[in-house]
Amino acid sequence: MAAAGLSDLGAAEVGGHILDAWDAFLDLVTNPRTDLDRPSRLPGWSGRDVAVHLGHWPGHDIVEGVLAATRGDSPRSRDRDADNAALVAQHRDASADEVVTALVGARDSLDDFFAGSRADELGQALADSDVGRLPVLSLLHASTYELAVHALDLQPCGAPAAPPVLLDRGLAALLDVTGALCARSGIDITLTAQTPQGGWQFTSNDGGWTTQRSPSGKVRGTGASGTAADLLDTSAGRTNLAQLLVTRRLVVHQLPSFMRLAPLLQDVPGLPGGAALRTAVAGLGGVTRVLGRLRRP
């Protein structure tokens, strides 16, 4: 059987990582400093709106949605932004307690899945998604990317700093799904997202992909280095790429190899951070050329 990234760790380990991320996100949302009525970083969205679209509501369950996709029967449309906006509009009048209850419900739905037999039975089943067919475990874990980015989005709401465990899981999810895309395209590459504390790395080829931790230290090969928050913000389009490169808060290693990702990003609307990654990868060449000229004596 071909390697399939983090899903190869098995249901128990992947489930533990997902629930750790959810627990960290819930701690942040329920912190007394967090005021969900204040604007988030997302234009036009309050903290409450951010939380609403992540919650468990009638007809909106992350586990059942992914399992339905194994049968080719996903209840969600291909327009994820429209789906999210509709869900937020539907529950705009929900109280703060109801929103937190919905978030706890989403976490409990995952807990129930991993505590039962279905996780072992269906964890490696392939489910349709915007990034192609991926194992159930991979898609459920991919949701931790969204939790991590939205934890950063809640900073203007007074939320405390996003916990390292949550940012770590988000970075792992980003690398894992990107590795799956590279494998599907037959791209033979090892790519690292490195933070001062270490990071994540995938290796892909036409036989599958592996995703593993990267120890702290210099990046050897293709990748990018910076803080976990900067790497996630860049992938999600929440920050100015050129500014991060100029100040060297973000460093790209082996740019020509990195640019090999550009073609596979063009037609993948559902990749975590995909829209921003397309912009970032397309812009990296131009920004780096400009920086090179500026640094010449």
C-alpha positions in Angstrom: 0.0 0.0 0.0 1.3 3.4 -0.9 2.4 5.8 1.8 -0.3 8.2 2.8 1.2 10.8 5.0 -0.1 11.3 8.6 -2.9 8.8 8.1 -0.3 6.1 8.2 0.2 6.9 12.0 -3.2 5.2 12.6 -6.5 6.3 14.0 -5.5 6.4 17.7 -2.5 8.7 17.1 -4.1 11.0 14.5 -7.2 11.2 16.7 -5.2 12.3 19.7 -3.5 15.0 17.6 -6.8 16.3 16.3 -8.4 16.4 19.8 -5.4 18.2 21.2 -5.8 20.9 18.7 -9.5 21.2 19.4 -8.9 21.4 23.2 -6.4 24.2 22.6 -8.8 26.1 20.4 -11.6 25.7 22.9 -9.4 27.0 25.7 -8.6 30.1 23.6 -12.3 30.7 22.7 -13.5 30.4 26.3 -10.7 32.4 27.8 -12.3 35.4 29.7 -10.2 37.8 27.6 -11.8 36.6 24.3 -14.8 38.7 23.3 -16.4 37.1 20.3 -18.5 40.2 19.6 -15.5 42.1 18.6 -14.2 42.2 14.9 -11.8 39.4 14.0 -9.0 39.8 11.4 -11.4 38.6 8.7 -13.1 41.6 7.0 -16.8 41.8 8.0 -16.6 38.8 10.4 -16.8 39.0 14.2 -15.2 36.5 16.4 -18.6 35.0 16.8 -18.9 34.5 13.0 -15.5 32.7 13.0 -16.6 30.4 15.8 -20.0 29.7 14.3 -18.7 28.2 11.0 -16.5 25.8 12.9 -19.2 24.4 15.1 -21.5 21.4 15.1 -25.0 22.4 14.0 -28.0 20.5 12.6 -26.9 19.3 9.2 -23.3 20.4 9.7 -21.0 17.8 11.2 -17.4 17.5 10.3 -17.2 13.7 10.8 -20.5 12.8 9.0 -19.6 15.2 6.1 -16.2 13.4 5.5 -17.8 10.0 5.8 -20.5 10.9 3.4 -17.7 11.9 1.0 -16.4 8.3 1.0 -19.7 7.4 -0.6 -19.5 10.3 -3.1 -22.4 12.0 -1.2 -20.9 15.1 0.3 -23.6 17.5 1.6 -21.4 20.5 0.9 -21.0 22.3 -2.4 -17.7 23.1 -4.0 -18.1 26.7 -3.0 -16.7 26.5 0.5 -16.8 30.3 1.0 -20.5 30.4 0.1 -21.2 27.4 2.4 -19.5 29.2 5.3 -21.3 32.4 4.7 -24.7 30.7 4.6 -23.9 28.8 7.9 -22.9 32.1 9.6 -26.0 33.8 8.4 -28.2 31.0 9.6 -26.8 31.2 13.1 -26.1 34.9 13.3 -28.4 35.3 16.3 -26.9 32.4 18.3 -25.8 33.4 21.8 -22.2 33.1 22.9 -23.2 30.1 25.0 -24.8 28.4 22.0 -21.7 29.1 19.9 -19.4 27.5 22.5 -21.8 24.6 22.8 -21.6 24.1 19.0 -17.8 24.1 19.1 -17.8 21.6 22.0 -20.3 19.5 19.9 -17.8 19.5 17.0 -15.0 18.3 19.3 -17.3 15.7 20.8 -18.3 14.4 17.4 -14.6 13.8 16.6 -14.1 12.2 20.1 -17.0 9.8 19.5 -15.6 8.8 16.1 -12.1 8.0 17.4 -13.4 6.3 20.5 -15.5 3.8 18.5 -14.7 1.2 15.9 -15.4 3.3 12.8 -12.1 5.2 13.0 -10.1 1.9 12.6 -12.6 0.6 10.0 -12.9 3.7 7.9 -9.8 5.8 8.7 -8.0 4.8 5.5 -11.1 4.9 3.3 -10.8 7.4 0.5 -13.1 10.4 0.6 -13.8 12.9 -2.2 -12.6 16.4 -1.4 -11.6 19.6 -3.1 -8.1 18.3 -3.2 -9.0 15.0 -4.6 -9.5 11.6 -2.9 -7.8 11.4 0.5 -8.0 9.1 3.5 -10.6 10.0 6.0 -7.9 10.5 8.7 -6.1 13.0 6.4 -9.2 15.0 5.8 -10.2 15.1 9.5 -6.7 16.1 10.5 -6.7 18.8 7.8 -9.3 20.7 9.8 -6.6 21.5 12.4 -5.1 24.0 9.8 -8.3 26.0 9.9 -8.4 25.9 13.7 -4.8 27.2 13.8 -5.4 30.1 11.4 -8.6 31.1 13.0 -6.9 31.1 16.4 -4.7 33.8 15.0 -7.7 35.5 13.5 -9.2 35.9 17.0 -6.3 38.0 18.3 -8.2 41.3 17.7 -11.0 39.8 19.9 -8.6 39.9 22.8 -7.9 36.2 22.6 -4.6 35.0 24.1 -1.7 33.9 21.9 -2.5 30.8 19.9 -1.0 27.8 21.8 2.1 26.2 20.3 0.4 22.8 20.0 -2.4 24.3 17.9 0.0 26.1 15.5 2.1 22.9 15.3 -0.9 20.8 14.2 -2.0 23.4 11.7 1.5 23.4 10.1 1.5 19.6 10.0 -1.9 19.6 8.3 -0.7 22.2 5.7 2.4 20.1 4.8 0.5 16.8 4.8 -2.2 17.9 2.3 0.4 19.6 0.1 2.4 16.4 0.2 -0.7 14.5 -1.0 -1.1 16.9 -3.9 2.5 16.5 -4.9 2.3 12.7 -4.8 -0.8 12.8 -7.0 1.0 14.9 -9.5 4.0 12.6 -9.4 6.3 15.3 -8.1 9.4 13.9 -6.4 10.3 16.5 -3.8 11.1 16.9 -0.1 9.7 20.2 1.4 10.2 21.6 4.9 8.3 24.3 6.9 10.7 25.1 9.6 10.2 27.1 12.9 12.9 27.8 15.5 11.5 24.9 17.5 11.5 22.5 14.6 8.8 22.0 11.9 7.2 19.6 9.5 8.4 18.0 6.3 6.9 15.9 3.5 8.5 13.7 0.9 6.5 12.8 -2.2 6.7 10.8 -5.3 4.4 8.9 -7.6 4.2 6.2 -4.9 2.7 8.3 -2.2 4.0 10.7 0.4 5.3 10.7 4.0 4.9 13.5 6.5 7.1 13.8 9.5 8.6 16.2 12.1 11.6 18.2 11.2 14.2 18.8 13.9 15.2 22.3 14.8 18.2 23.8 12.9 18.9 24.9 9.4 16.6 23.8 6.5 18.5 21.3 4.4 16.9 21.4 0.9 13.7 23.0 -0.2 11.4 24.8 2.1 10.6 27.9 4.1 11.6 29.0 7.6 10.0 31.4 10.1 7.8 31.3 13.1 4.8 29.0 13.0 2.4 31.9 13.1 4.2 33.6 10.1 4.3 30.5 8.1 0.5 29.9 8.7 -0.4 33.5 8.1 1.6 33.5 4.8 -0.2 30.4 3.6 -3.6 31.8 4.5 -2.9 35.2 2.9 -3.1 37.1 6.2 0.2 38.9 5.9 2.4 40.7 3.5 4.8 38.2 1.9 7.2 40.8 0.5 7.6 42.5 3.8 8.3 39.2 5.6 11.0 38.4 2.9 12.6 41.8 3.1 12.8 41.6 6.9 13.9 38.0 6.7 11.1 36.9 9.1 10.4 34.4 6.3 13.3 32.8 4.4 12.7 30.6 1.3 15.3 27.9 0.6 16.1 26.6 -2.9 13.5 28.8 -4.7 13.7 27.0 -8.1 12.6 23.7 -6.4 9.9 25.5 -4.4 8.5 27.0 -7.7 7.7 23.4 -8.9 4.6 23.6 -6.7 3.1 26.4 -8.8 1.4 24.2 -11.5 -0.3 21.8 -9.1 -1.8 24.7 -7.1 -3.7 26.2 -10.0 -6.7 24.0 -10.0 -7.0 23.0 -6.4 -9.5 25.4 -4.7 -9.8 23.4 -1.5 -6.1 23.2 -0.5 -5.7 24.5 3.0 -4.3 28.0 2.3 -4.4 27.2 -1.4 -5.5 30.6 -2.7 -2.8 32.3 -0.8 -0.2 29.7 -1.6 -0.9 30.2 -5.3 -0.4 33.9 -4.9 2.7 33.4 -2.7 4.4 30.9 -5.0 3.6 33.0 -8.1 4.9 36.1 -6.3 8.0 34.5 -4.8 10.0 34.6 -8.0 9.3 38.3 -8.7 9.8 39.4 -5.1 13.1 37.5 -4.8 14.4 38.9 -8.1 13.6 42.4 -6.8 15.3 41.7 -3.5 18.3 40.4 -5.4 18.6 43.6 -7.3 18.3 45.7 -4.2 21.1 43.8 -2.5 23.6 44.3 -5.3 26.3 46.8 -4.6 
